Amino acid sequence: IGSFFLPYLSIQGYNMNGFRMVFGSEGYLSHTKGNLMFLILLIPIGAIAALINSFSGNEKGIVNWLPLIGVIYLGFRVYMDANGLGIGFGELLGYFGYGFWISLAASVLLLINNARS
Protein backbone atom coordinates (compact mmCIF):
# COMPACT_ATOMS: atom_id res chain seq x y z
CA ILE A 1 0.00 0.00 0.00
CA GLY A 2 2.77 2.39 0.94
CA SER A 3 4.74 1.80 -2.25
CA PHE A 4 1.96 3.59 -4.18
CA PHE A 5 3.30 6.84 -2.70
CA LEU A 6 6.94 6.11 -3.52
CA PRO A 7 8.49 7.09 -6.88
CA TYR A 8 7.23 4.87 -9.71
CA LEU A 9 9.07 6.78 -12.44
CA SER A 10 12.36 8.63 -12.02
CA ILE A 11 13.32 10.55 -15.13
CA GLN A 12 16.18 13.06 -14.99
CA GLY A 13 15.66 13.87 -11.33
CA TYR A 14 11.89 14.13 -11.63
CA ASN A 15 10.10 11.54 -9.50
CA MET A 16 6.45 10.65 -9.96
CA ASN A 17 4.56 8.36 -7.61
CA GLY A 18 1.39 6.42 -8.33
CA PHE A 19 -0.84 8.97 -6.64
CA ARG A 20 0.49 11.83 -8.76
CA MET A 21 0.16 9.71 -11.89
CA VAL A 22 -3.55 9.30 -11.31
CA PHE A 23 -4.65 12.45 -9.51
CA GLY A 24 -1.93 15.03 -10.16
CA SER A 25 -2.57 17.84 -12.63
CA GLU A 26 0.86 17.24 -14.18
CA GLY A 27 0.35 13.50 -13.82
CA TYR A 28 1.59 11.13 -16.44
CA LEU A 29 -1.81 9.56 -17.01
CA SER A 30 -4.17 12.32 -15.88
CA HIS A 31 -4.91 13.90 -19.24
CA THR A 32 -3.53 11.52 -21.82
CA LYS A 33 -5.15 8.20 -21.07
CA GLY A 34 -8.67 9.07 -19.87
CA ASN A 35 -10.44 6.65 -17.58
CA LEU A 36 -7.85 3.91 -17.98
CA MET A 37 -5.64 5.74 -15.50
CA PHE A 38 -7.86 4.41 -12.72
CA LEU A 39 -6.63 0.87 -13.43
CA ILE A 40 -3.47 1.88 -11.57
CA LEU A 41 -5.64 2.24 -8.47
CA LEU A 42 -5.90 -1.54 -8.49
CA ILE A 43 -2.50 -1.53 -6.77
CA PRO A 44 -3.50 0.10 -3.44
CA ILE A 45 -7.17 -0.92 -3.55
CA GLY A 46 -6.24 -4.54 -4.32
CA ALA A 47 -3.68 -4.53 -1.51
CA ILE A 48 -6.26 -3.24 0.96
CA ALA A 49 -8.83 -5.79 -0.28
CA ALA A 50 -6.29 -8.62 0.06
CA LEU A 51 -5.47 -7.47 3.58
CA ILE A 52 -9.15 -7.44 4.54
CA ASN A 53 -9.59 -10.79 2.81
CA SER A 54 -6.77 -12.35 4.84
CA PHE A 55 -8.17 -11.01 8.12
CA SER A 56 -11.54 -12.56 7.32
CA GLY A 57 -9.88 -15.95 6.80
CA ASN A 58 -10.62 -16.17 3.06
CA GLU A 59 -7.17 -15.96 1.48
CA LYS A 60 -8.07 -17.34 -1.95
CA GLY A 61 -9.71 -15.55 -4.85
CA ILE A 62 -9.19 -12.94 -7.51
CA VAL A 63 -8.65 -10.21 -4.94
CA ASN A 64 -5.03 -11.31 -4.59
CA TRP A 65 -4.43 -10.78 -8.31
CA LEU A 66 -5.59 -7.14 -8.37
CA PRO A 67 -2.29 -5.49 -7.32
CA LEU A 68 -0.34 -7.50 -9.92
CA ILE A 69 -2.84 -6.57 -12.63
CA GLY A 70 -2.38 -2.89 -11.75
CA VAL A 71 1.42 -3.13 -11.82
CA ILE A 72 1.39 -5.00 -15.14
CA TYR A 73 -0.94 -2.42 -16.67
CA LEU A 74 1.28 0.44 -15.51
CA GLY A 75 4.40 -1.23 -16.89
CA PHE A 76 2.67 -1.96 -20.19
CA ARG A 77 1.33 1.61 -20.51
CA VAL A 78 4.73 3.15 -19.82
CA TYR A 79 6.40 0.72 -22.23
CA MET A 80 3.96 1.61 -25.02
CA ASP A 81 4.52 5.33 -24.52
CA ALA A 82 8.30 4.94 -24.31
CA ASN A 83 8.34 2.77 -27.41
CA GLY A 84 6.58 5.56 -29.30
CA LEU A 85 9.34 7.95 -28.19
CA GLY A 86 12.12 5.62 -29.33
CA ILE A 87 13.24 4.63 -25.83
CA GLY A 88 14.57 1.08 -25.68
CA PHE A 89 13.48 -1.54 -23.17
CA GLY A 90 16.79 -1.54 -21.30
CA GLU A 91 16.76 2.22 -20.90
CA LEU A 92 13.12 2.10 -19.82
CA LEU A 93 13.93 -0.29 -16.96
CA GLY A 94 16.24 2.39 -15.57
CA TYR A 95 13.38 4.90 -15.49
CA PHE A 96 11.23 2.81 -13.18
CA GLY A 97 11.64 4.00 -9.60
CA TYR A 98 11.93 1.89 -6.49
CA GLY A 99 8.21 2.27 -5.73
CA PHE A 100 7.39 0.36 -8.90
CA TRP A 101 9.82 -2.44 -8.08
CA ILE A 102 8.52 -2.72 -4.50
CA SER A 103 4.95 -2.91 -5.79
CA LEU A 104 5.90 -5.59 -8.31
CA ALA A 105 7.77 -7.67 -5.72
CA ALA A 106 5.01 -7.32 -3.11
CA SER A 107 2.26 -8.31 -5.55
CA VAL A 108 4.21 -11.38 -6.71
CA LEU A 109 5.00 -12.35 -3.10
CA LEU A 110 1.30 -12.02 -2.26
CA LEU A 111 0.47 -14.58 -4.92
CA ILE A 112 3.29 -16.92 -3.86
CA ASN A 113 2.22 -16.73 -0.23
CA ASN A 114 -1.40 -17.48 -1.08
CA ALA A 115 -0.41 -20.40 -3.31
CA ARG A 116 1.45 -21.96 -0.37
CA SER A 117 -1.53 -21.81 1.99
N, C-alpha and C positions, 0 to 999 in steps of 0.2 A: 504494500500500500504506500509506504513511504518513498519508494523509488520513483513513483509517479511525479514527485516534486524535485527530483534530482535531474541534472542535465541529461537529456536524451540525445541531443545533437550539440556538438561543439565544433563550430566552424570559425576559424580565425579569431579566437578569443571570445566569440559570441556564443553563449550557452542558452539553450532553450529546453525547458522541461516539458513534461506532458501536459501540465495544466495550462501553460502559456501557449502550447500548440493548439489546444482546443478553444480556450476562452480568451486568450490575449488578442488585442487589436492588431498587433504586429505578428500574430501567430502564424506559423507555417501553414496550418490547414484552415485557418479561420475564414478566409475569403476565397480560397482557390478551389476547395474540394466540396463545398456545400455541406449537406447533412452527413456525408460519410465520415467527417471528422469525429463524430460522436462514437464511432466504432472503437476509437482509442480509449474511450471511457470504460471499455470492457476490462481493461487492466485493473483499475482500482475497484470498480464495482464487482467484478468477478472475484477479486481477492477477498473483499468483504463478504460476499455471498458464500465463498468456500469456507471462510472462517466461521460464519454462522452455521453453515452446514455441518462442519466438524463438531461444533459444540452441541448440536442437536443429535449427534450420533449417526447421522446419515452421511458417510464420507464418499459415497459413490455418486455418479451422475455427471451430467454435462456441465454442471456448475464449475467443476474443477478445470474444464477446458477453456473457460472464458478468458482468463488472463493470457493464455498462450495464443488464442485467436487474436486478441488485441495487439500483442507484440508482433505477431506475424504480419498482421495487416499494416502496422506502422512501418515495419522493415520493408515490406513490399511497396508501399506508397512512396517511401523515400527513395528506394532503388529505382522505381519508374521515373520519378522526377530527375534524379541524378543521371540516369541513362540518357534522358532527353537533353541534358546539359553537357554530355560528353565526359562525365566523370566515371572512371572505371570502378569495378567492384572492389578491388583492393584499396583504392583511395577512399571509397565510400565507407569501408569498415573503420577507417581511422576517424571519420566524422561522427560516428556514434559515440555518445558519452557514456559514462559509467552507469548512469541511471537506466539506460536501455539494456546494458549487459546484466545488471542486477535483476531487472524485471524478467529478462529472458531466462536467467538461471533459476530464479525463484519459481517461475511458472512451470519449468521443466521438472524441478524438484518436487513441486506439488503433485504433478502427475505420477512421478516415480514413487513417492511416498504413498499415494493412494492405491497404486497397483500392488504394493507390498501387503497392504492390509486387507 
